[in-house]
Amino acid sequence: MEKRQVRNMKVYVEKERKYRSVSARVAGTVAELLDRLKINPSTVLVVRNGHLVTESAKLKDSDEIKIISVVSGG
Amino acid sequence: MACKNCFEKPVFKLISGESLCRSCFLRYFERKVRKTVRIFKLLGKEERIVVGVSGGKDSLTVLNILHNIAERQRKWEVIALAIDEGIKGYRNSCLMDARDFCKTRGITLHVYSFKDEFGYSLDEMVKKLKMKPCSICGVLRRHLLNTKARELGATKLATGHNMDDEAQSIIMNQFRRNIETSARLGPITGVIKEKKFIRRVKPLYLMTEKEVMAYAFLKGISGRFVECPYAYDSYRGEVRDMLNEFEARHPGTKNSIVQSFLEILPLLKKHYKTQAKLKFCRVCGEPCSGEICKACEILEKLGVTGRKNRKNKRKGSKGKIRKNL
């Protein structure tokens, strides 16, 4: 039987300047993803495939996610 | 959950729990900034507004909104002023964003540096003095913003301070028992009117940092993420993290801090107005509360002696004003 290839979401965390790989089955929504990555939702914006989304947005494994820090650099 | 107004895809969830789509959010944001300017009487019908820019999302957002209003009503003149403190690997990239932003919109930008004005960059000052970088930077930057805005003929100095910044300042002053300093906060700073003080106004006073970032992102204003190398050492940073933790657990905390503060602010201003005696620094002549202003105290520690030297420095730097138009 042919195995289905599992492809995780690519999640770029701007503040850490690195990618993380997370399964959309585990992180169903943006809120759950942030909770899993232990990121405070009041300090970030989440961009899914180039578009800003709210915490209730549902995620797919094919999504490219960017987590932007809202905290000023100074 | 769809946009509360038009049922389009939401991009932002407000503190109230309601979600907004892209166009409704941008309209909400700009309306709220205009309302802040109106209800707090931040700006009059005719103004020469100098916007203090760092190249970050907050200051460029203010500059963008005020410039757009000025384009329509033509009784405001908006120019930008940036201070280059001389922080290696940080300020250069931010200033580059500010230059690009002003160039594409035809806004005049004036840049002044610590090195030209005081003879030392912040990096050099930090090595020479046993003081926290933020204490040096904050004092000297405010000093330059005021003097340069005045030289540029400003009637108001607009800054990108948002609700998060204000909530942090209020709590910091409470924790340090600096209530007199709190009296100078608010959407228009200062307790006493004095022509040498260019009044600082904060059009983003009621916008959260997250809202400002969302606006900047949607407008294509926000650039790279850069963090000041000295930020690790700041008391503000600790207060900011604490408030963000609270905000996550109790949404609306920062808004409540600022709104409660606004209720007592008129009483604080009244109280300290009667107590405050404005003096003028015997070194540089700028208004201050003591015999010597904080900026001159730092400069004396650095060995930048007296008014004469600083005047010479200033003369020398005049040719280095860089403009983009």
Contacts between the chains, C-beta under 8 A, distances in Angstrom:
chain1	res1	chain2	res2	distance
A	14	B	225	4.9
A	15	B	225	6.7
A	40	B	244	5.5
A	40	B	245	6.7
A	40	B	248	4.9
A	41	B	248	6.1
A	42	B	210	6.5
A	42	B	244	5.3
A	42	B	247	4.3
A	42	B	248	4.8
A	42	B	251	7.7
A	43	B	210	7.7
A	43	B	244	5.2
A	45	B	210	6.8
A	45	B	213	5.7
A	45	B	214	5.8
A	45	B	217	6.3
A	47	B	217	7.5
A	51	B	9	8.0
A	51	B	11	7.3
A	52	B	11	4.2
A	52	B	12	6.9
A	52	B	22	7.5
A	52	B	214	6.3
A	52	B	217	6.1
A	52	B	218	6.6
A	53	B	10	7.8
A	53	B	11	6.8
A	54	B	1	7.3
A	54	B	10	4.9
A	54	B	11	6.9
A	54	B	12	6.5
A	54	B	13	4.7
A	54	B	19	5.5
A	55	B	13	6.5
A	56	B	1	5.7
A	56	B	10	8.0
A	56	B	13	7.6
A	56	B	19	7.8
A	68	B	213	6.9
A	68	B	217	6.9
A	68	B	222	7.8
A	68	B	225	7.2
A	69	B	225	5.7
A	70	B	209	5.2
A	70	B	210	4.7
A	70	B	212	7.7
A	70	B	213	3.9
A	71	B	209	6.8
A	71	B	240	6.8
A	71	B	244	7.7
A	72	B	56	5.7
A	72	B	57	7.5
A	72	B	58	6.6
A	72	B	165	8.0
A	72	B	209	7.0
A	73	B	56	6.5
A	73	B	90	7.2
A	73	B	94	7.7
A	73	B	225	6.8
A	73	B	226	4.8
A	73	B	227	4.3
A	73	B	228	5.4
A	73	B	231	6.9
A	74	B	54	6.9
A	74	B	56	7.2
A	74	B	228	4.4
A	74	B	231	6.4
